[in-house]
Amino acid sequence: MVLDPHDFMAKMADRISFTSEDRALLKSSASWGAEIAPDMADRFYSFLGRDEEMNAILNASEGRIHRLRETFVDWFAEMFTGMEDDWGTSYADRRWRIGLIHVRIGIGPQHVVPAMAVVVQAVGERLRAEGKSAALQDSLSKICMIDLAFIEQAYVEVTAAAVLKETGWTEGLFRRLITSGAGTM
């Protein structure tokens, strides 16, 4: 169960219909995205900091919150640029690493999903206040959901790999156990 970030990116882009038009629209708004990124980081970490568990994770080591905030600003701006390869290999690799870091430091899906919703809502408010197009909001929402899928998939992949390594089970057995277990809940 080893995820190929490039295949995953292509699959998610196809699944969510992240088109060349979306990419062009985001690129044309890249300077705006970079401009609002620090404000989005403030809103994101303000939201997360209200939760006692998340606040402890964010401040678990000296300077962590500062490093995470800088990473967020870069991440946000990159959604508009696609990095140097138009949402390709480099973009997919970075999104996969971001997902793995979330797993490693203990930021669970129960925190990531609501925080991403805060970002999408805050961006929507800025878009409307500044007279930006609904199409830009749609394009940005699509790439946000692709990025969220990377983070969510990291949890699945890391959990599955750990269970398979620890138990010696096959991937097929593991998937059957999950399916049958879900049926009993």
N, C-alpha and C positions, 0 to 999 in steps of 0.2 A: 504494500500500500504506500508506494512512494509517489508523491505528487510531482508532476512535471509542471513548474510554474508557467512555462510558455504555452503548453497545451491548455492548462486551466484558464489562462488569460484569454486565449482564443475562444474557448468554449463559453466563458462567461460573456465576452463581448458579443458573440453570436446569440446567446440565449437571451440577453437583455436588449439586443438590437442597438448596440453602441456603434453607430455608423460613422462613415467618413464625414458626414455633415456635423455630427456631434463633435468630432475631433477638431474640425475646422472652427466651429463656433467657440469651443473652449480655448483653442490657441489664440483666436482673435481677442479673447478676453483675459489673456494671461497676465497682463500688467494689472488689471483690476483684481484678479485672484491673488497676486502677490501683495497688493496693497491691503486687502482685507484679511489676509492670513493671520496677522498678529491678533486682530480683534476676535477672529474665530477661535484661535488658541485660547484666548482669555475666557471666552464663553464656555468652551469645551472643558477646560480645567476647573473653572468655577463650578460648573455642574458636577463634575466628578469629585471635587473636593468636599462637596456637601455630604457625601456618603462616607461614613466612618471607616468602613473597610477599604474603600478606594483611597481615601486620604492617607491611610497608613501605608498602602502600597506606593503611592506617589511620593511619599516622603521617607521611604524606608532607608535611603542612603543619602549622604551629603550631595547636594547638587542634582539629584535625580529629576526633580520636577523641572528644573531649569533645562536640563538636557532633553527631557521629553517635550517640553514646550518648543524648543528649537527644532526638534524633529517634526513636530506637528506643523510648524510653519512651512518647513520644506515640503512635507507630504502634501499639504493643502495646495501649495503653489504648483507642485508637480502634476496634480490632477488636471491643471489647465494646460500644461506644456507637453505632457506625455514623456517627459525627460528627453533625452537626446535621440530616442528611437521611436517616437510616435506611438507610445503605449505598447511597445514591443518587448523584446527580451530584457532589457535593463529595467523597464518599468515592472514587468512581472517578477523578476528576481528580487527587486526591492520590496515589492508588496508581500512576497512570500517571507522575506526576512522580517518585515514588520510583524506579520502574523506570528512567526515563531518567537519573536521578542515578547509579544503580548502573552503567549503561553508561558514563556520562561519566567517572567516577573509576576505572573499570577493575575493578570487582568482578564477576568472571565467574560464569557459572552453576555452574562447578565449585566455587565457594565458597558461593554462595547456597543451593543445594539442601542440602548437608550442614548448613549453619548453621541453616536452617529446620527440619531434622530435629532438631537439638539443642533448638531452642525447643519443638517439639511434644513431645519426650520430657521435657524439664524441666517443662513445664506439666503433663503427665500425672503426673509424680511428685508435684508439688504438689497436684494434684486428689485423688489417692489418699491422700496423707498428711493432707489436711484434710477427707477424707470428702465431697468434692464428687461430683456425679453423673457417670456415664459419658456421659449425654446432653450435659452441658456440654462434656466433652472432644470429643465428636463435632462439636458446633456450632463449637467453636473450631478444630478441625482443618479443618473445611470452609472457614472464612474464611481461615485460614492458607494453604490451598492456592489459594484465589482470589487472595490477595495475591501468592503465589509465581508464579502464572500471569501476573500483570501484569509482574513483573520479567523473567520468561523471555521474554514477548512483546516487551518493550522491546528485547531483543537482536535478535530476528528483524526487527522493524520498522526499527531503526536500520541494521542491516546491509543489509537490502534497499534501503532508501532511498539509502544511500551507493553501492551498486553500480549502481542504476538511474541515479542522477545522474551518476556517473563514466563509465558506459559508454553511456548513451543507450538502453539496452535497454528493451523494453516489459516490463510486469509478466508477461504471458503467457510471453514468451521466458525470463525469469528463472525462473519456476516450472518450466518444462519442463527447463531446464538443471539445476536442483536435483534434480528427480525422476530424470532420467537419470543424473546424477552419483551419486546415492544408490544406484542400481542397480549401479554399478560397484565399490562399496566392499565 
